[in-house]
Amino acid sequence: MASFRITGGYQLHGDVQTQGAKNEVLQILCAVLLTAEPVRVTNVPDIVDVNKLIEILGDFGVKVAKNGPGDYTFQADNIDVDFLFGDTYKNKGASLRGSVMVVGPMLARFGKGYIPKPGGDKIGRRRLDTHFEGFMKLGAKFVYEEDAHFYGVEAPAEGLKGAYILLDEPSVTGTANIVMAAVLTPGETTIYNAACEPYLQQLCSMLVRMGARIEGIGSNRLVINGVERLGGTEHRCLPDMIEIGSWIGLAAMTQSELTIKNAGIPHLGQILNVFRKLGIQIEERGDDLYIPSQKHYEIGAYLDGSMVTIADGPWPLFTPDLLSIVLVTATQAKGSVLIHQKMFESRLFFVDKLIDMGAQIILCDPHRATVIGHDRNFQLRATTMTSPDIRAGIALLIAALSAEGTSTIHHIEQIDRGYERIDERLRALGARIERIVD
């Protein structure tokens, strides 16, 4: 176990290079199972969740070659399908929620796919029904071993067949999983109410370069005509929009002047607009974002004068992964804002730690919190905390960096799952942070 010790109250300064997008990379890495030819992937972040998935792919028999930092070549030409049923896979897969996306490629190419009940963030119930209902629409048989908490699908003797699939929710990983199964399934598959996030668009575009036939990329209706085989390709992952939002919030809270390099601005959706609602100045310089040092930032209001509400939703609405960052950033704004977390029921429970630090937050219910900003009239005070998940963890880290005194954050393995060498990069900007290994 490890912890961060942070001495807050210091302004930061400098340039930040964005890491590759975690949520895209997990999809892309699973897609390498769809072909026996080499697939080169660049801008891969060096984070725990991604490294775990690369290790699992290697266990399956995928040849993994690291060409340089964030640059890998994968070749899945000798897959051990029986690895699906071993204890090693059950243990490793259970610790990584993103591993569920190996099921679609394995089902499409080898006729069977299994996954142990996945772990990941403790942010509320995230069911897998969307994934498996989609596979069953393609003709797969659902298998569940209750004692082992082991889910699976197997293709019938006659094989899978294209189908019309109306998703009950626009799940990003569910859409990605079904798309990867459908690209090698004979016939036409239509996926309606599909997720259309930039990272899903990236996956579809890569599959098209590999020879897949997909129409409607970027919309919520995808039409896929199955092909017999896919070839190799090269793919570069987008910058991580969640990390970019985290740096914006950090700059505002610590009154720092930061330049976020190569931010992939066209793919950020509502993110910049939402932070600007908090009064944060953000200047677009080509594909870089410049955030000046701000003593004050003021939350706006609607045209009728009512209090601003910031809520999450499926793309192109605001991503739920940044609500915790917006919430902590609002604690030092001038004005009040209602944060409405619609998609997960446990993601706001970390606010009690911010309240302990002196933040003025009213937790209305599991989905809503009202933040009354201090406008710098009161500095958050240092405390000892534990990170409950990736995004709450980085929000607590931002709070600690702005607080008066020395804070400790335990269970930082959660933060490491999504942020590459965060302590090293913060120190390079002038932060007082050290990693303590027990």
N, C-alpha and C positions, 0 to 999 in steps of 0.2 A: 504494500500500500504506500501511496505517496501523497504529499500535501504541498500546497503553495503557501509561502509566507510573503505577504504583500504589505509594504509600507506605502500608504496612499498619500494623496494630496500633491503629487508632482505632475507638472505639465509635460507632455510628450511632444516630440517633434521629429519629422522625417518622412521618408517614403515607405510605403507598405506594398510589397509584391503579393498579389492575390494567389491563393492556392487553387488547385483544380477542384471542381465541384464534387463533393462527397456523394450526393444523391444521384448524380449522373454516372460517376465512375462505377458504383455498385451495379447499375444496370448494364453498363458497357462490358464489364468484366464477365458477367454471366453470359452475355451474348457470344463470347469467344467459343463457348461450347457448341455453337450451331454449325461450325465448320471444322474440317480437318486441316485447313490451310492456315498459314501464319496471319495473325492480327496484331498490328502494332498500335499501342495506345500511349499517348503522351499527355503531359500535364496531369499525371496521377499524383494525388496528395499522399504524403507520407504520414498517414494517420492510422490509428489502431484498427478501426473497422475495415478499412481497405486492405491493410496488411493481413488481417485475418482471412478475408475472402481470397486473396492471392494464395495464401497457404492452403486453403481448402481446395482451390483449383489444382494446385500442385499435388495434393493428396489424391485427386481424381485421376491423375496421370497427365495433366496438362503440362507441356514443356513451358517453363517460364524463364525468360532471359531478360535480365536488367541491362539495358543499353546505356543508362546514365540516370541522373536524378529525375524521377518522375517519368521515365521512358522505359516501357516494357514491350516485349514481343511474346505473344502467347500462341501455342500450337496444340490444339486438342485432337491429335491424330491417333491417340492410343488411350482411350478412356476406359477406366476400370469401373464398369457399371455396378459391380458388386460392392464397391465402396459405399454405395448408398445405404447398405444395410448393416454396416459395421458400427461398433461403439464409438470409434474415433470420430466418424462423421456426425453421429448423434450428439456427441459432447461439444464438438466445435460449432456445429450448425445451430445448436440451441443458444449459443452465446452471441449470435449475430443475426439480427432480424433480416438484414439484406440478403442472407443466404436463401431465403424463400424463392428468390428469382432464379435459382438454378433449376427449379422444377419445370418451368416451361421449356427451356432448351433441351433438357434431358428427355422430357416426354416427346418432344417433336422429333428428336434425332435417334433416340434409343428405345422409345416406346414405354418408358416408365420414369417417374420422378417422385422422390420422397423428400420430406423435410421434417426434422424434429420440431416440436413446439418452440417457436423462436423467442429469444429474449430481446434485449435492447433497452430503450428508455422506459421508465416507469411513469408514463404520462397518460394512463387510462387504457381502456379496452381498444385494441386494434385487431379486428377480426380478419380472418383469411378467407371468409366465404366468397368474396368477389373473385379471388383467384380460382378457387376450385370449382365454383359454379361455371365459370368461363371454360375451364378445361372439360367439364362434363358436357357442356353444350357442343363441344367438338367431338364428343363421343367417348371420352375417357371414363373409366370406372374409378370412383372414389374409394380409397382404402384408408381406414383409421384403426391404429392399434392403441386402444385406450390405455392400457397399462404402461405402454412405452411413450405415450403422448407423441405418436409418430403419424404424420399425415402422408398420404401418397395418392398418385393417380397412375393408372396403367391404360395403355391403348388396347382396344379390342383386337381380335385376330384379324378383322378386316381393315384395321387401321382407323385413323382419325379422318374426319370429314369437315369441310368448311361449313359454317353455320352463321345465323344472325344472332348476335349477342347484345342484349341490352343490359348494361351494367347497373346494378342497384346503387352504386356510388362511383364517382369518378376517381377511383383509387389510382394513384400514380404507379405504385409497384404492381398492383393488380393489372392495370392496363399493359404495362411493360411485359409482365409475365405471359399474358394471353397473346400479345403481339408476337412474342418470340416463339410461342407454340404454333401460332397460325401461319407463320411465314413458310414453314415446311409441311403444312397440312394441305392435301389436295382439295381443290375447289375454292370457292369464294367465301371469305369470312368478313362480316360486317360487325364492327364494334361501335356501338352507339353509347353516348354518355361517357366516352373515353376521356381520360385525362389528356390535357394538351400543354402541360408545362414545357418550357424550353428544353429540359433534360430529356423528356420523352420524345420531343422533336429530334433531338440529337441522336437518340437511339434509333429512331425510324430512319433518319437520313443515313446513318451508318449501315443499317441493314439493306437499304436500297443500293448503296455502293457495293455491298456484298452480293447483290443479285436479287434481293427481295423485291416484290411488287406491292407497293403500299401507296394508296391514294388518300388524300385528305389530311396530310401531315400538318399539324398546327390547329386542326379543328377538333371538335368532339365526336366526329364520325370518321372512322378509319375503315377503308375497304382494302382487304388483303387477298390477293390471289396467290395461293401456295405454289412454290417452286420445288423442284426435286433436290436441289443442293444449293449451298451458298459457298462463295469463295472468300479469300482473305481481303484485307483492306488495311488502311491506316486511319487513325482517328485521334483528334485532339479534343480534350474535354474543355468545356467552358470554365470561366472563373466561378468560384463558389459565391453565389449571391447572398447566402446566409452569413458567410464570413465578412463580406463587404458591408452588410448592414450592421454587423457587430463592430466593425472598425468605425463606422459613422457614429454609432451610439457612444463608443469609447471616447472619441474625439470630443463630442459635445460634453460628456460628463466630466472630463478632466481638463476642459478648456485648452485642448491641444490643437496644434496645427499639423494636419496630416494630409498627405497626398496618397491616394489609393491608385496604384498603377495597374493599367490593363484590366479595367473593371468589367468589360463586356457590357457597356451601358445599354445597348439595344435589347438586351435580354433581362433587364432588371425589373420590368413590369412596373408595379405600383410602389416599389420600395422607396425610391427617391421622393415621390409625392408624399408618402406617409411621414417620412422624417421631416420634410419641409412643413407639414402640418404642425409639428412640434416647435417650429420656428428655427430649425437648424439650417444654417446657410451651407449650401452645397453647390460648388461651381464645377461645371463639366468642361474639361480641357482635353479635347480630342476624346480618347477613350480612358482618360484618367479622371478621378474625382478629387477635387481640392476642398478640404474642410478647414476654414480658418479658425483661429482661436476665438471663442465667443464667451464673454463674461456672462451674458444673458441670452436666453432664447425663450420666446413666448408662444404658447399654444394658441392657435387661431380659434375661430368660432364659425359656425354655420351662418348663412346669410340672415337667418331670423334671430341670431344671437344665442342660439342654444349651444350646449356643450358638445364638443367634438367627441365622436365615438370612433374608435379604431377597432375593426373586427377582421377576423381571418376568413378565408374561404378558398375553394379550389381556384386554380389559375383561370383567368387573369386577375383574380382578387388577391389580396395581401396574404402572403405565406404565413401559416401558423408558426413556423420555426423562428420568426422574428418578433413575435408578440412579447416574449419575455424581455427582449432587448429594448423594445419601445417602452415597455412598462418601467424598467429601471431608469431609462433616459429621462422619462417624464418626471421623475422624482425631484429633479433640480431645475425643471422648467418653471416659467411663470404661467400660472393658470392651472386648469384641471382638465382631465380627460377620462373617458370611460373606456376601459379595455374589455373587449368582448371576445372571449375564446370560445368559438362555436364548435370546433372540430374534435377537441380532446377535453375530457372532464377533469383531469388532474394536473394540468400544466400550470395552474396559477397557485398551487399550494406552496410554492417556494416563497411567496410574498411575506410570510411570517418572519423570514430571516431579514428581509429588508425593513420591516416594521421594527425589528429589534435594533436595527442600525439607526433608527430615527426617521425613516420614511413615513410620510402621511398617506396611507393606503387603506381604503375600506374594501374588504373582500365581501362583495355582495352575495355571492353564491359560488359554486364551483366553476362557473363560466365567466363571471364578471367581476371586475375590480375597478374602483374609482381611485385615481391618483391625484392628490393635491400637491402641486409642485412647490418646492421651497424657494425657488428663485435665488438660490445661493445664500439666503439668509440664515440657513442652518446647514452645516456640513454633516454628512453621514458619519457615524462613528464606527470605529473598527470593532470587529467581533470575530468569533470562531464559528465556521459554518461547514456544512457538508453538501457536496454537489449531488443533487438527485438525478439529473439527466444532463445531456450535452448542453442544451440551450439555456436552461436555468443556471447551469454551472458557469457559463460564460457571462450571464447577466450578473451573477454574484461576484465574479472576478472584476467586472467593470465597476460595480459598486465599491469593492474593496480598493480599487485603484484611485477612486475619487474620495475615499473616506479619510478622516483624520485618525492617524495612528496605524498600528500594525495589525492586520487581519490574518487569519489562517483559514484555508479552505481544504477540507479533507476530501478523499475519494475523487481526486482529480483525474483518475483514469477515465471518468465519464467525459471530461473536457478533452482529453487526448484522443477520444474516439472521433472527434470532429474537427479539431484544430491542430494544425501542423506546427510542432515546436513553438507553441504559443509563448512560453516563458522566454525563450531565446529571442524571439522576434520583438517581444515587449521590451526586453532589456536593451536591445539595439536602438529603441526609440527613447530611452531614458527612464524606463519604469524601474522601480525597486521591487523586484520579485525574485524569489529563489525557490527551487524545488527541493523539498525535504523527503528523502526516502527512508521509510521506517525500517 
